[in-house]
Amino acid sequence: MLAAAITISMTACGSTAESTASTSETASVSETSSVSESAEATATPTAEPTEEAASTSESEAKAATSATASESSSEEETPYAVTPNIKEAKAVEVDEEALAAFETLFETALDCAAKEDKDAFTALFKDPDDETISSIIDSYYDYYSTTYITDDFPDTGYSILWGNGTYYMGFVLNTLCEGEYPDTTYTSHCGYLAFSHLDDEWLFDYTTEARSTLNSSETSEALYPEGMYEAAVNGRNAVDFSNSDFSWINMALVVPGTVDSKVYLAWQNEDGSVTCLLNVKNGTDQEYTISTEDFKLADDDLGTIFIADTGSLGTIAPGQARNFLLSVGAADVLTGTEVWESPTVQCIGTIE
């Protein structure tokens, strides 16, 4: 897989995460991951049941900043910062009909589970009598009728990760934000479900054809920015820090009540340069400006891969998100093309 073992300090798909945000003060985001051993494997959200809610983590902005500054000055032999090339990733076109259908399916499923109406819940799936699909339905029903509905997540966002007009992968982000920005803490769950549009019906779909389509290399390639998938399948460094949190794909998917930034992807291009994807979400009703002063990609074994200073990245409109692609030339990649075994990324910046 592109990422195997991941520990992050902010939102994690399949887990509960807490993040403390701060405006006009330096904030730090730190993430770790391991890269692929198989060039053919990908981090595509598999079309199998996913269960949410696992662990909790907190990010203390000032403490992390202070510790980072201290460690950086004492451990790094070449702590110079370069100015990366910055461009904005194109927003993915949204299939509004499929998005509306997915939202209806998911909310209907939750309602059926809350009412303990398993027959109605089962009817939302294609070919429910199939033994494999029946087992998948049982897994989802048990989860949504017990653990999930007892969690209080007032804000839910939906996205379509991929679709070809027949088969789709839908994504759900549930959040609870407490406090008033910048003094906010939020908790989130996320997950994805396979569905299809066949014979004028929108249904959750875990048939063999649906799963083989959604787990294909075509789907994997379409999910990631240009260069990321190519790097993975060609054996170059490629890491997905997202832990299957694909909320960065939809520019309208934010965490209501707070501003959130996260580095989701990093990969090495054929010419030796390195690119990272930084996503910034603004879930408030105000416009904010973001800048980074110390953007560092490192590896536990190799040391610093690069340090960059982006300066201002511009404004983030209320209720919107932006994806920035930050690229550092091969000459400024301190580890060359050495294999990243335990990559970490840290972004210290200002939101004001």
Wavefront OBJ file of the C-alpha trace (Angstrom):
o trace
v 0.000 0.000 0.000
v 1.051 3.626 -0.353
v 0.764 3.918 3.399
v 0.746 1.104 5.896
v 1.187 2.302 9.482
v 0.054 5.828 10.216
v 0.000 7.995 13.332
v -1.365 11.493 12.899
v -2.235 14.405 15.119
v -5.371 15.481 13.338
v -8.375 13.882 11.598
v -7.956 10.187 10.875
v -10.421 8.156 8.890
v -11.541 5.235 10.961
v -10.670 7.021 14.177
v -11.668 9.816 16.470
v -9.280 12.759 16.465
v -9.091 15.994 18.384
v -7.307 19.114 17.196
v -6.739 22.401 18.978
v -6.605 25.331 16.541
v -5.127 28.771 17.043
v -5.369 31.957 14.978
v -2.503 34.414 14.586
v -0.233 32.044 16.489
v 2.087 29.431 15.107
v 0.431 26.043 14.801
v 2.089 22.716 14.138
v 0.842 19.616 12.359
v 2.983 16.485 12.584
v 2.331 13.196 10.803
v 4.144 9.900 10.263
v 3.732 7.042 7.869
v 5.464 4.170 6.120
v 5.674 3.824 2.374
v 4.890 1.022 -0.024
v 6.912 -2.105 -0.459
v 4.836 -3.183 -3.444
v 4.701 -0.899 -6.434
v 1.389 -2.367 -7.516
v -0.445 -1.783 -4.246
v -2.406 1.431 -3.691
v -4.212 3.278 -0.932
v -7.515 3.136 -2.758
v -10.448 2.940 -0.347
v -11.326 -0.719 -0.672
v -14.960 -1.518 -1.395
v -15.387 -3.387 1.861
v -17.124 -2.402 5.111
v -15.200 0.119 7.200
v -15.719 0.614 10.901
v -15.088 4.004 12.440
v -14.035 5.060 15.936
v -10.732 3.863 17.272
v -8.309 6.262 18.909
v -8.063 9.829 20.153
v -5.143 12.255 19.749
v -4.525 15.900 20.572
v -2.302 18.585 19.043
v -1.038 21.296 21.374
v 0.094 24.089 19.065
v 2.499 26.036 21.249
v 4.125 22.996 22.858
v 4.671 21.299 19.519
v 6.164 24.459 18.042
v 8.581 24.935 20.919
v 9.706 21.315 20.929
v 10.125 21.272 17.184
v 12.270 24.402 17.165
v 14.514 22.967 19.871
v 14.956 19.601 18.200
v 15.546 21.112 14.775
v 18.375 23.361 15.939
v 20.230 20.568 17.713
v 19.773 17.632 15.350
v 19.877 18.945 11.785
v 23.211 19.292 10.044
v 21.903 21.261 7.063
v 18.837 23.182 8.305
v 18.393 25.517 5.357
v 15.005 26.344 3.912
v 14.232 26.568 0.206
v 11.373 28.272 -1.596
v 9.210 25.599 -3.204
v 7.275 25.857 -6.429
v 3.603 26.259 -5.484
v 0.530 25.622 -7.569
v -3.075 24.879 -6.740
v -4.532 21.480 -7.523
v -7.619 21.537 -9.719
v -10.929 20.903 -7.976
v -12.618 17.637 -8.912
v -15.882 18.063 -10.822
v -18.789 16.937 -8.643
v -21.536 14.640 -9.933
v -24.408 16.393 -8.164
v -26.981 13.683 -8.932
v -24.776 10.925 -7.540
v -23.878 13.048 -4.512
v -27.546 13.690 -3.699
v -28.367 9.995 -4.152
v -25.519 8.954 -1.861
v -26.598 11.394 0.844
v -30.153 10.050 0.673
v -28.946 6.427 0.807
v -26.725 7.031 3.809
v -29.289 8.992 5.799
v -31.970 6.402 5.019
v -29.629 3.646 6.204
v -29.009 5.475 9.484
v -32.736 5.982 9.965
v -33.435 2.281 9.380
v -30.671 1.309 11.791
v -31.962 3.708 14.457
v -35.447 2.194 14.109
v -33.951 -1.327 14.170
v -35.629 -2.052 10.845
v -33.148 -4.488 9.331
v -35.439 -5.473 6.453
v -35.615 -1.873 5.238
v -31.868 -1.510 5.807
v -31.183 -4.641 3.750
v -33.369 -3.382 0.907
v -30.882 -0.529 0.367
v -28.283 -3.028 -0.944
v -28.022 -4.662 -4.354
v -28.280 -8.492 -4.397
v -28.723 -8.781 -0.609
v -29.299 -12.546 -0.791
v -25.749 -13.173 -1.968
v -23.830 -14.817 0.881
v -20.889 -12.398 0.763
v -23.109 -9.332 0.488
v -25.363 -10.594 3.279
v -22.324 -10.764 5.545
v -21.348 -7.213 4.573
v -24.886 -6.003 5.315
v -24.772 -7.656 8.757
v -21.490 -5.900 9.501
v -22.803 -2.491 8.498
v -26.138 -2.973 10.296
v -24.495 -4.051 13.543
v -22.242 -1.014 13.460
v -24.819 1.588 12.465
v -27.483 0.260 14.847
v -25.175 0.234 17.878
v -21.921 2.198 17.979
v -22.480 4.776 15.266
v -25.895 6.154 16.222
v -24.835 6.723 19.838
v -22.102 9.145 18.762
v -23.120 12.782 18.615
v -21.785 14.249 15.373
v -24.083 17.108 14.379
v -22.265 18.012 11.157
v -22.060 15.573 8.260
v -20.437 16.202 4.896
v -20.610 14.027 1.784
v -18.351 13.562 -1.203
v -17.982 11.330 -4.259
v -14.455 9.961 -4.422
v -14.844 8.292 -7.793
v -17.567 7.312 -10.241
v -17.985 6.173 -13.833
v -21.708 6.743 -14.263
v -22.577 3.297 -12.900
v -20.359 2.509 -9.927
v -19.359 5.041 -7.280
v -17.423 5.377 -4.070
v -19.064 7.736 -1.575
v -17.308 9.389 1.357
v -18.832 10.595 4.643
v -17.198 13.014 7.101
v -18.885 13.411 10.511
v -17.601 16.165 12.780
v -18.242 17.695 16.187
v -16.554 21.057 16.794
v -16.571 22.524 20.291
v -15.618 26.067 21.288
v -15.321 29.198 19.186
v -12.519 29.584 16.678
v -9.611 29.991 17.269
v -10.132 28.142 20.559
v -11.772 25.040 19.109
v -11.450 21.301 19.501
v -13.069 19.009 16.959
v -13.716 15.309 16.771
v -14.392 13.478 13.530
v -15.283 10.140 11.943
v -15.023 9.324 8.277
v -15.748 6.356 6.078
v -16.617 5.330 2.538
v -19.283 3.150 0.971
v -19.714 1.629 -2.490
v -22.939 2.257 -4.408
v -24.261 2.086 -7.946
v -26.911 3.397 -10.337
v -28.404 0.453 -12.233
v -31.904 -0.062 -13.643
v -32.856 3.440 -12.434
v -32.052 2.451 -8.851
v -29.444 3.919 -6.495
v -28.304 1.183 -4.094
v -25.291 0.319 -1.970
v -23.401 -2.144 -4.129
v -20.889 -4.764 -2.996
v -21.333 -7.175 -5.883
v -18.226 -8.725 -7.401
v -18.388 -6.373 -10.390
v -18.755 -3.301 -8.212
v -15.844 -4.239 -5.965
v -13.541 -5.171 -8.840
v -14.329 -1.861 -10.553
v -13.818 0.278 -7.472
v -10.645 -1.543 -6.432
v -9.067 -1.242 -9.885
v -5.892 0.613 -10.824
v -8.039 2.993 -12.871
v -9.815 4.115 -9.717
v -6.543 4.490 -7.825
v -4.984 6.609 -10.533
v -8.049 8.858 -10.749
v -8.057 9.545 -7.002
v -4.594 11.047 -6.779
v -2.947 14.139 -8.273
v -0.894 13.654 -11.420
v 2.441 12.081 -10.512
v 1.440 10.457 -7.212
v 0.095 7.191 -8.592
v 2.846 7.038 -11.226
v 5.490 7.347 -8.517
v 3.944 4.491 -6.532
v 3.584 2.014 -9.376
v 7.097 2.765 -10.609
v 8.691 2.083 -7.231
v 9.565 5.680 -6.360
v 8.887 7.214 -2.974
v 5.155 7.796 -2.481
v 3.335 8.160 0.825
v -0.312 8.755 1.708
v -0.566 10.301 5.189
v -4.366 10.401 5.056
v -5.172 7.071 6.726
v -7.966 6.759 4.170
v -9.327 10.231 4.982
v -10.162 11.446 1.476
v -11.868 14.660 2.567
v -9.239 16.643 0.652
v -10.854 15.660 -2.669
v -13.986 17.816 -2.215
v -13.295 21.561 -1.957
v -16.649 22.118 -0.238
v -15.995 19.542 2.488
v -14.908 21.435 5.615
v -15.076 21.086 9.401
v -17.812 23.539 10.441
v -16.616 25.960 13.104
v -12.855 25.718 12.630
v -9.919 26.098 10.229
v -7.965 22.911 9.596
v -4.769 22.250 7.651
v -3.155 18.930 6.866
v -0.500 17.421 4.616
v -2.104 14.418 2.913
v 0.374 13.211 0.283
v 4.073 13.272 -0.620
v 5.850 11.688 -3.577
v 9.077 11.794 -5.558
v 8.907 12.602 -9.241
v 10.963 10.992 -11.997
v 13.412 13.927 -12.055
v 14.111 13.540 -8.310
v 11.995 16.484 -7.188
v 9.485 15.986 -4.363
v 5.864 17.169 -4.237
v 3.520 17.413 -1.241
v -0.212 18.117 -1.127
v -1.338 20.512 1.618
v -5.086 20.857 2.197
v -6.580 23.807 4.092
v -10.254 23.816 5.131
v -12.108 26.897 6.339
v -15.299 25.950 8.151
v -15.880 29.410 9.625
v -17.823 32.390 8.270
v -14.685 34.523 7.888
v -11.905 34.659 5.315
v -8.428 33.687 6.511
v -4.897 33.914 5.135
v -2.475 31.010 5.586
v 1.306 30.902 5.358
v 3.957 28.345 6.282
v 7.332 29.205 7.731
v 8.815 25.753 8.280
v 7.526 22.999 6.013
v 9.644 19.955 6.746
v 9.608 16.468 5.233
v 11.893 14.011 7.003
v 12.549 10.327 7.532
v 13.328 8.658 10.846
v 16.311 6.863 9.310
v 17.517 9.302 6.635
v 16.950 12.589 8.451
v 15.691 15.749 6.761
v 14.475 15.289 3.192
v 13.827 18.998 2.709
v 12.788 22.141 4.563
v 10.750 24.780 2.742
v 9.393 28.236 3.466
v 6.338 28.915 1.321
v 5.429 32.341 2.637
v 1.801 33.351 2.138
v -0.401 30.839 0.344
v -3.260 33.302 -0.025
v -6.758 33.456 1.394
v -9.243 30.701 2.164
v -12.879 31.700 1.633
v -15.545 30.794 4.207
v -16.935 27.288 3.765
v -14.277 26.309 1.246
v -11.043 24.352 1.057
v -7.940 24.629 -1.129
v -5.289 22.096 -2.149
v -1.734 23.356 -2.607
v 0.957 21.328 -4.384
v 4.376 22.245 -2.984
v 7.330 21.017 -5.057
v 11.028 21.110 -4.183
v 13.645 20.614 -6.913
v 15.938 17.589 -6.918
v 18.972 19.720 -6.017
v 17.306 20.678 -2.724
v 16.225 17.148 -1.778
v 18.869 16.332 0.826
v 18.394 12.556 0.686
v 18.468 12.218 -3.099
v 16.390 9.237 -4.188
v 17.044 7.135 -1.083
v 14.017 5.078 -0.039
v 11.832 6.651 2.659
v 11.248 4.021 5.327
v 9.466 6.088 8.008
v 8.590 9.482 6.546
v 7.221 12.308 8.683
v 5.905 15.692 7.684
v 5.649 18.827 9.777
v 4.078 22.098 8.751
v 4.495 25.107 11.038
v 2.550 28.100 9.825
v 0.180 30.924 10.600
v -3.542 31.308 9.973
v -4.819 34.855 10.462
l 1 2 3 4 5 6 7 8 9 10 11 12 13 14 15 16 17 18 19 20 21 22 23 24 25 26 27 28 29 30 31 32 33 34 35 36 37 38 39 40 41 42 43 44 45 46 47 48 49 50 51 52 53 54 55 56 57 58 59 60 61 62 63 64 65 66 67 68 69 70 71 72 73 74 75 76 77 78 79 80 81 82 83 84 85 86 87 88 89 90 91 92 93 94 95 96 97 98 99 100 101 102 103 104 105 106 107 108 109 110 111 112 113 114 115 116 117 118 119 120 121 122 123 124 125 126 127 128 129 130 131 132 133 134 135 136 137 138 139 140 141 142 143 144 145 146 147 148 149 150 151 152 153 154 155 156 157 158 159 160 161 162 163 164 165 166 167 168 169 170 171 172 173 174 175 176 177 178 179 180 181 182 183 184 185 186 187 188 189 190 191 192 193 194 195 196 197 198 199 200 201 202 203 204 205 206 207 208 209 210 211 212 213 214 215 216 217 218 219 220 221 222 223 224 225 226 227 228 229 230 231 232 233 234 235 236 237 238 239 240 241 242 243 244 245 246 247 248 249 250 251 252 253 254 255 256 257 258 259 260 261 262 263 264 265 266 267 268 269 270 271 272 273 274 275 276 277 278 279 280 281 282 283 284 285 286 287 288 289 290 291 292 293 294 295 296 297 298 299 300 301 302 303 304 305 306 307 308 309 310 311 312 313 314 315 316 317 318 319 320 321 322 323 324 325 326 327 328 329 330 331 332 333 334 335 336 337 338 339 340 341 342 343 344 345 346 347 348 349 350 351 352
